Amino acid sequence: MRLLKKGSVKEVYAIREPEGEETGEGRFVFTDSYSVFDWGEMPQRITQKGEALCLIGAYFFEKLHSMGIRTHYIGLEQGGRIRSLEELEGPTRTMAVKLVRVLQPEPRGDRYDYGIFERERANFLIPLEVIYRNSLPEGSSVFRRLKEGSIRLQDLGLREPPMPGRRLKEPILDVSTKLEATDRYITFEEARRIAGLDERELEAIKALTLRINAVITEAVRAMGLENEDGKVEFAFDGRRELMVVDVIGTPDECRFTCDGLPLSKEILRILYRRTPWYREVEEAKRKDPGDWKRWVSDPPALPDRAIELTSNLYKAMANALTQRRWFDVPPLEEVISELEGILRR
């Protein structure tokens, strides 16, 4: 296997590289490391986060397959075999997936040339992140963009200005670039143009995102959670048919809450915001946006109990979602109650 990408959530390996219009095969290996505030790998590990994320992602991919929605998911690797979630003998952190080409837009000064997405027909990652939003928290970028005029209510399918923190009557969709040095929010018309999509393909992407949102929302609501927002990525296979790629439905791709309490690595962000290190990060980013890390000391460790409870959260969510006891942890509601205790002091 060849390592293609090493991130804070997963490592991506190629077994067979994608070529021309033929998809390849790869493995996602989910890790226990994490990153906050663009720092990169933090000093501690969240035990068995990788296995929990792998199981949650597999659950939703298999759910989509049962609905006839195409994805790049092949199965889960364990003991040298590819298995379904039901066939697993215990947790795994390795997911088998189809690989597509990742075509790169070319930098042109302060712009990017996306011409390659017009020239190529199939077997590539669509260079967009599609975001669904069921609510808009205080401080959401949507409010800033509406105020500055870079987006309009009609672009979001809204008739009246949204209220911070209030659940929307209907979910709204947003879109950003995926492969630029600093990704940016764009309109769907610009998204269609740069990705080389026709109107039918763009509408199919929107419709699929809304269906996926509904699946995730229903599943986590049964666990007593709210699905506030999340992202979905797409690719074209070798026949230029849409398929869902990357991972969906995990606490790292979605913003889940319970009575307003965040249930993801946002827990760790909240705790780091209470430290002098976070103030260093914010000051350095203002002082030197291009090379801010050189002005910042190494991040301190968080209390062991906070890391342990975050680990328990991921594992309890995997247990509750799949209705199978993969991990020996307290029930989800117990873990949430303990987390609330350390976050709302």
N, C-alpha and C positions, 0 to 999 in steps of 0.2 A: 504494500500500500504506500502511496505517496501522499505526504501531508500537503494539502492545498491551502489551508487557512487555520490559524490558531486564534481563537477568540476567548473572551472571558466566560462565555456560556458553553461553547462547544468547539471541538476540533473537527475539521472536515478532511477526509482522506479519499483519494481516488483509487479504486481497484481497476476500473477501466475508464479511460478518459473519454469524454464526449468529443466527437469529431464530425465535422460537416453537419449533416442532418440526422446523425445517429446519436442517441443519448448514451451516456456512460453509466457506470455504477459506482457508488461510493458509500462511505460510512460516516455518520455523525457520531462522534464520541462526546457525550455530555460530561462536563467537568464540574467539580465542586468549587471552583474559584468564582470570583465575581468582581465587578468593577462599579465604581460610583464616581460621578462628577468628571467623567472622561479621564480619570487618573490612570487607568489600566489595572493590572492585577493587584488586588488588595492583599494585605499580609496574612489574612486568615482564610480558612476553607469552611464551607458550609457542608458538613458531612452528609453524604448521599443525596445532595441536591441533584447531582447528575442523573442518578437512577430515577429520582422522582420526576424530573422534567422529561426524561425519555419516555416513561410510562404515560404521563399526562398527554404528551404530544401524540404518542401512538394511539391512545384512546380516541382522540378527536379525529385523527386521520382515518382510523377504521370506521368511525361513525360516518365520515364523509363518503367513504367507499360504499357503505351500505345504502347511501342515498343516491349513488350513481355519480358522485362528483369526483373528477379525476384529480389525483395528487401524485407527487413523486415518491410517496412512501411505498416501500417494498415489504418491510417487516422488521422484526427485531432479531438481532444476532445473539445467540447464546449456545455455547458448546459447539461452535463451528457450524451451526444450522441457522437458517432463517425461520423464525416462528411468528405466529400471531400472538397477540396479547394473551389470549386464552391458553395458548400452548406453553407459555413460559413456566419454568419451574421455580423462578424467583426473580428478583429485580435484575435488570441489565441497564447499562448506560450506552449501548451501541445500537443504532438504528440504521438499517439498510435503505438507501434511497437511490433513485435515478439522478444522474448528474446531467446538467445542461451546460452549454458554453456561457461564460460570463464575458460578454462583449463590453468593451470600455469606451465611453464617449471621450473624445479628444479635447483637452483643454485648449482654448483659444483666447488667451488673455484672461478677462474676467468672465468669459462665457465658455460653453462647451458645445462641440460639434457632435450631434447625435446621428449624423448621416449613415453610420454603419447599421443602425436599426431599420433604415429604409432599404438598404442594400441586401441584408440578410433575410432569409425567409422563415427559418424555423430553428428549433433546438437552441434556444437562448433564454436567459433570465430577462424578464421585462424590467427595465431600470426604474421601477417605481415601488414605493410603499403605499399601500392603500389603507387608510385608517377609518375605522368606524367609531362613532362617538354616541353613546347613549346618554351622556351627561357632560357638562362642561364645568370643571372645578374652578374655583377662584384662581386667577392667574393663568388660565389656559391661554395659549398663543392665539386662539381664535378671537378673543376679545381685543387683543392688541392689533391683530391684522384687520379686524373690522373697523377699528378706530382709525388706523392709518390709511384705510382704503385699498389695501392690497387684496382684499377679498370682500365680496358682497354677500348680503343675506341670501340672494337668489342662487349664488354659487354653491351655497350649503343646503339649498332646498328649504330655507326658512322664510317665513312671512313676517315675523316680528323678532326684535332683538331677544336673544336667549338670556336667561337669568343664571348667574353663577351658582353652581351647586344643585341646581334643580334638574330633575330628570326630564329629558326631552320627550315631547309627545311621540315623535318618531325619530329613529336614529338618523344621524347625518353622516355623510362621507366626506373625507378629506384625502389629499394625496400629496406626497413629497417625492423628490428625487431620491435615488438609492445609491448611485455610484459616483457622486461628485465628492470632492474633498470635504466640503461642508454641505450636507444635504439641506434643501430648502423646500418650503411649501410652494406649490404651484397650483394653477387652476386645472380642472380636468381637460380643458381644451388644449392647454400647453402639454399636459401629460400625454394626451392622445397623439399630438404632433411629434414630440420628441421620441416616443416609443414606437412610432411607425404603425399605430393602430388605426383600424377603420372604426366607423361609428358603432357597428355591430359588436366588434370585439370590446370596445370600451364599455358599452352597456352590459355585456356579459360579465365583465370584471366587476362592475358595480353590483349587479344582481347576485353574483356569487359571494361577494363580500357581505352583503346583507343576509344571505342565507347562513353563512358561517357565523356571523354575529348572533343570529337567532339560535343556532345549535349550541353555541358556547353559553349564551345567556340562560337558556333553559336548563342546561346541565348544572351550572354553578348555582342557579337559584334553588335547585333541589337540595343544595348543601347549605342554604341560608346566606349565600353571597350575592353581591351585585356585580355585574360585568359592566364597568363604567366605559371602557374603551379598549381598543386593541388594534393590531396591525396584521395585514395579510399580504403575502408576496406571491407573485405568479410568474410562470414561464410558459413558453411555447415548446411543445414536444417536437419530435421529428416530422410530424404531419401538420404543424402549426395549430395544434389543438391546445386550448388552455389547460394548465394544471396548477394546482396549489403547491407551493414549495416552501422551503425553510421549515418552520415549526409553527403550529397554531395552538391557541388555547392554554398556554402555560402562564404562570404568574410573571414570567419575564417578558412575554409578548403582550399581555393584557394587564389592565389595571382593575384588580378585584378589590372589593371592600366589604366590610360587615359593619353595619351601623356607622359608616363613615371611616372606620379604621382600615388603613391600607394593608393589604395582604400580599406582599411581594418584597423584593429587596428594597422597596421604598422604606421599609422599617429601618434598614441600616442607614439609608440616607438621612432619615430623621435623627437618628442617634449621632451621626457624624456632624450634622448641623449644629449640635450642641458643643462641639469641640473647637479649640483655637485653630486646629489644623484646617477646618472648613473655612474659617475667616482668612487664613493664609491663601487658600485656593482662590477665593473670590477676589481678594486684593491683587493677586498675581495675574489673574485673567484680565483684570482691568488695566494693569500696568503694562503687561507684555502678552497680548493675546496669542501671538505666534509661537512663543517659547516660554510659556508661563510656568512650566513644571520646574525649571531650573531655580525658581525663586521659592519653591515650596519644600519643606522638610518631608521626610517619609511619614506616611499616615500612621497614627497610633493604632494599637489593637483595641477593639471594642471589648466590653465585658464578656467573658466566656458564656454567661447565661443568655445574653442577647443572641449570640451566634447559635447556641444550642436550640433556643426557641425558634429561630428562623429556620434551622434545619428541620425541626419538628413540624413546622408549618408546611413546608414543601412535602414532607413525607405523609402528613395527615391528609393533605389535599389529594395526593395520589391514592391513598387508601379509600377516602370517601367517594371520590369521583368514580373509580373503577369498581367500588364495592367489593374489594378484596384486600386482605390484610398483608400487604407486602412488607411493611415496616412495623416494628414493635414500638409504637408511640401512642400517646393518649389520643382520644377522639378529637376531631377538629375543633369543636366548640370549646373544649378545655384548653387547647393550645391558644386559641384566639383570646380567651379570657386572661391567660397569663401574659400574653403579649400586650394586651390593653393595659395591664398593670405597670409595665415598664415604659410604655409610650406616653401614658397620660398622667405621669407623676407631676 
